[in-house]
Amino acid sequence: MPELPEVEVVRAGLESTITARTITATRVLHPRPVRSHPAGADGFTAETTGRTFTTPRRRGKYLWLPFDDGDAMLAHLGMSGQFRINAPDDPLPRNTRVTFDLSDGAQVRFVDQRMFGGLSLSPGGAELPSEISHIAPDPFEPVFDPAATGARLRRSNSGIKRLLLDQRIVSGFGNIYVDETLWRARVHYDQPGARLTRPRVLELLEHGHQVMAEALAVGGTSFDALYVNVNGESGYFERGLQAYGREGLPCLRCGSPIVREPFMNRSSYRCPTCQRRPRQRPAGRG
């Protein structure tokens, strides 16, 4: 699923296209992407037509498109959701689910092959939709507090990867960028948060910010044609990955083969030399 850099690439592409534009026509070509709208596809069409977009916003992996009346359209990309910008008479990409004609003549298309994503209206959600109010700030937000986030990480005995994936603690990280962050920090994914020192956890968060900033600079990570920007272009950070997806290849730091291990119904990639498994604490005396 797309992580912070991929979603930010989409947000930035939409910003230059939809800001201050009015929706002149909405067409729902398949009802599943608007399944959460109480009035169904017809209601979604009626309630979006005539609305004017302001600047698109994002928190972590979550994207929303505010309207000038204070409401917003919350967009969940799921596993394969894309926004594409075209002229209305351009051929529709396969799996186009919803289209929005804009007042300047452009057309925004929501394309979703697997249809795990969706669009929904959030009343009063222009600043922050209530549906995602529980999501923590991400490392790129001005309100992000590394010290407070680090303290939350250090209060838990859970493994650090599990903690970084918890969007209620810090948002934006997914499997790819957590593995890259932990490789740079030389930390094993099962290292308990409580066993990291304050300077170490702050260093870890800074590595995470740097990893995602580098990915953002090259358009994110695209492993297949499902992850593209609004112009249909892929990102290139896959070429810069140092841990994720490199099973059997030499660690770029020490030369040991990268290993892949099961983790929460997915995989973790690490260097067995640079990221040693944490020692078990001796059992306490009863």
N, C-alpha and C positions, 0 to 999 in steps of 0.2 A: 504494500500500500504506500502511496506517496507520503513523504515526511516533510518537515518544515521547508527545506529548500525547494522541493518540487512545487509545493503549494504556493510559496512566495513568488516563484517564477510565473505561475498562472495569475496570481493576484496583480502583479506588476503589469502583465500583458493586458489584463482587463482594464486596469486603471486608465491607460492611455486611450482606450476605446469607448468605454461606457460612461465615464464620469460626465455628469451634466446632460446625458442623453435620455430621452424619453422612450419608453416602450410603446410603439404604435400598434403592434400586433404580437400576440403570443399564440403559438400552436403547440399543443401536446400531441406528439405522434405516437407515444406509448404511455399508458397511465401509470406504470410502475414507478418511474422516478418521482412522481408527485403523490405517491400513495399515502403520505402522511397528512395531506391537505384534507381537512374535514369535508369540504364541499366537492371533492373529487377534481378530475381534470377540467371540467367545465368551469368550476368555481375558481380554480387556479388561473385559468385563462382570463376570466373576467376581472379577478382581483389584481392581476399584474399589469394588464393593459392600461396605459395612461400614466403609469408611475415613472418618476424620474430618478435615475441613479445618482448617488453621490460617490465619493471615493471608496473603492472596495477595501475591505479590511480583513485581517487575519490574526488569529492567535494560535500558535503552534501549528498543528495540521488542519485547523478549522478555518474555513473561509466564509465570509458573508458579504453580501452586496447591499449596502444601506440605500434606502430611498430618502428623498428630501422631506417626507412627511414624518420621519422618525421610525418607520417600520424597516424591515430588512428581509432579504431573501437569503436564507441559510443554505449553503451548498456543501454537500458531502460527496467527495469524489469517489469514495469506496475503493475498489480494486482497479477500476478501469475508466473512471469518469474523466472526461476532458471538456474544456471549453474551447471552441474554435470560432474564429472571426472570419467571416466571408461576406461577399456580396450576395444579396438574396437570390440571384439567378445562377450562382455557382452550383454545381452538382452537390447534392447532399452526401456527406460521408455515410458509409454504412453504419448502422447502429445509432444514427441521430435520433434522439428521443424528444427533445424540446427545442423550439427555435423562438428567438425574440427579435423582431424587426425594430430597429432603432430610428430615431428621428433624423439622423444624419445619413441614412441610407444603408448603414452596415447591418449585418445580421449576426447575432450571437447564437451559437449552436451548442447544446449540451449533448455530448456523444458518450454513450456508455455501453460497452459490449456486454458486460456481465450483469449490469443493472443492480449492483449492490449499493451504488450511490443514489443520491436523490436531491431534490430541491424542495424547500418548504418555506412558508412565510412565517416570520417571527414578529408579531405585533410589538411595537416599541423597542425592537432589537437593534436599532441603528448603531448605538454605542457598543453594546455587547448583548447578543441574544441570550435570553434567559436559559435556553436549552444548553448552552455551553458555559454558563456562569461558574460552574464548578471546576473548569479547566484552569490550571495554574498559568501564570505568565511564562512566556518563552524567553530564552536568553537574548533575543533581539529587541525586546520591549523596554522602553525607558523605565517602566515600573518594576522590571525584574531586579530582584535583590539577591545577589550571589550568596551573601552571608546568611540570610534567612533560609534560602534553599539548601545551602550546605548544612545548616543546623538540622533541618528536617531529615536530610539524608543520614546524618550521623546519629539520629535518635533511633534508627531502626536496625535490627539484626538481620534483616533480609539482605540477599545478595544485591550488589550495587546495580547490576543490569536490570533486575526486576524493579528496582527503585527508579531508575532513570526512565524506564518504560511507563511508569505510572504518571499519567498526564495530570493527575491532581497535585503532584509534587513539582514537576517541571514539564512543560509541554514542548512538543516539537520533535522529540527523539522517537525514532523507530528502530527496528532491528539493525539496519545498515549503519546508521550514524552512531548508535551505541557501541557497536563492535569497533568502529573506526576510532571512536573516542577512547575506549578502553585500551586499544592497542597503543595509541600515542602515549597514554598515561602509564602504560605497563602495569595494568591492574587486571586481575582475573575477574570474570563476570560474577563469580560466587563470593567474592570478597564482601563480608558484611559491611554495610554502611557504618555501623558503630565502631568498626575497627580502622576506619580511615581518620587520620588526623585532620584538624581544621585546615592547615595549609594544603594538605594533599587533596581534600575534596574541592577546595577552591581552584586548585590547579586542574583538577579533572573537569570542572565546569568550564574553565577557560579553554581547555582542549576541545570540548564539545562545541563551544561557540566558534572556534577557529575552523573546525572540520566543516561545520554547516556553512560558514561564510565562504570557504573555498569551493564547496559544492554549488552554492548559489551563484558564484562568479562564473561558473561554466554551465549554468542551466540545470543543475541538479543531476540526479543519477537516472539513466534510462537503460533498463535491461531489455526492453522490447518496445514495440511501437505503441503500447498503451500509455506510456508516460511521455507526453509532449507538451510544448507550450501552446499558446493560442494560435500560433502560426503553423503548428504541426511539426515543429523542430524538436529533436531529441536533445537531452543534456549529455554532457561528456565527463561527468565526475567518475563514472565507472572506470575510466582509464587511470584515475588517481587513487583508487581504493588500495589500501595497504593491508587489510585483513579480510574484510567481507568478500566472500566468493572466491578466495584464493587457496582453497584446500589443496595441500600437496606442494604448493609453490613455496620457494624460500622466503622467509621473513626478510623484509628489506632492511632490517636493522642488524640481525645476527646470523641469518642464513638458515635457521632451523625451519623445517617444513611447517607451514600453517596447518592447523588441525580444525576439523569441523565436528562439533559435538551437539547432541540434541539439547534443546532448551525450550520449555514451554510450548511444545508442539511446533517449534521452528528450529532453527540452527544457530549456533554461536561459532564464530571463527576467532581463533586466537593463536598466538605464538606460544608453544609450550615452554620455551626458555625465557622469553621476556615477560610472560604473564603466567607465573607459576600459580598452581592451585594453592589457596590459603591453607595454612596448617589448622588442624582441628584443635580447638581449645581443650585442655584436659578437663575431664568431668569433675565437677565440684564434689567435695566430700559431704556425705549426708550426716 
